[in-house]
Amino acid sequence: MAANQFQISNMRFIKRIVVGNDNPQNMRTEAEVQESMDTVNKCLAGTPRGYLLNIEKSFGLYNIGEHQIVLQYAVYHVGFDRKPMWLDDHG
């Protein structure tokens, strides 16, 4: 059996990354959404390599005054064998 074969039991750290707008009271700018997507890409391509465990896709329909808005977002769950040093809990 190969030593670096994916095993779900080896996941010791899971990072949850929201891409999109999930809160109508705190709308994210396009730059913030792009920064979140860049974090997902870095997690999947960087060292240590992360594994995509799950993607939640959701939307919300909100009434703000007379306007109705739809917010869409995806939440990526990326698992790691160990927490990357470059990854902080604020991103």
Sequence and secondary structure as in RCSB ss.txt:
>XXXX:A:sequence
MAANQFQISNMRFIKRIVVGNDNPQNMRTEAEVQESMDTVNKCLAGTPRGYLLNIEKSFGLYNIGEHQIVLQYAV
YHVGFDRKPMWLDDHG
>XXXX:A:secstr
  TT   GGG  EEEEEEEE   TTS   HHHHHHHHHHHHHHHHSSS  EEEEEEEEEEEEEETTEEEEEEEEE
EEEEESS  TT  TT 
